Amino acid sequence: SDQPHRVARGIACGVFVGCTPLFGLHLPLAVALAWAFRGNVVAALIGTAAGNPVTIPILAVLSLDLGRAILGDGLSLPFGEIMTAFGQAGDEITRNIKAIFTPAVAHWDKLAEFGQAVFLPYLIGSIGPALLAAILAYWLSLPMIEAFHSLRARQRAARLARRDTPASGTKED
């Protein structure tokens, strides 16, 4: 029921965040971005679905390659290696959190390497495609949302007209 441009802005915010490598933070970041840009928060949450199992492989390779080109390291990684690096980073974080509560020693060296070799280029490279996807999402969704609102208004007017019109076959005194 929100204004069409606010809903479209919310979708765009969600799509932007959904195209970044900030996995696990997409929902709170989409809410914050929608709030900051006065977009619809629910639409932003829905928009994060742009980062899904179908699009992530394409976005990951494109963003990482673009980020490495921007940073001057033209090396490319296949999608499998990118996701393996994310998995290993997650494992290291988990082990280091456990080390806080056990006698185990925390090791951050592989995480620092991951940040430099994969995450930073991916993050930097994702900004362009995410911005492009957000702009496209806004301009594609706005006319559809306006059409939906118009349809709902026509249906509401038709219901009111039917309710206010006496049923045929009844006599009025």
C-alpha positions, 0 to 999 in steps of 0.5 A: 500500500506504500507509494510506488516510488518508495516500493521501487526504491526499497526493491533497488536497495535490496537488489544492491545489497543482494549483489554484494559479498556481504553474506549474512548481512544482506537483510540488516543492510537492506533494511538500513539502506531502505531506511536511509533512502526512504524506501519500503523496508519490506520491498528491500527485504524481498529485493535481496533475493537478487543474490540467489543460487542462480545469480551468485556464481555470475556475480561472484566471478564478474565482481571478483574479476572486476575488483582485481582489475581495479586493484591491478591484480588481473588474476581470475578465480573460478567460482568453485575456488571463490566459494571454497575460499569463503568456506575456509574463511568461515571455518577459520572464524568459527575455530577462532571464536571457539578458541576464545573459550578453549585452550586452542590458539586463534590463527588469523593468517588465512583470514587476512589472506582471504580478505586481501586476495578474495573479499576486498576485490570482490567487495570493490568489484561488486559495487558497479554491478550492484549499482547497475542492477539496483538502477535497473530494478528501480526502473523496471519495477516502478511501472509495474508497481504503478500499474498494480496500484492502478489496477487495485484502485479500479477494482476497489472502485468497481466493488464500491459501485457494485455495493452502492448499486441496488441489486436487479430485481428488487423493488424500491418503495 
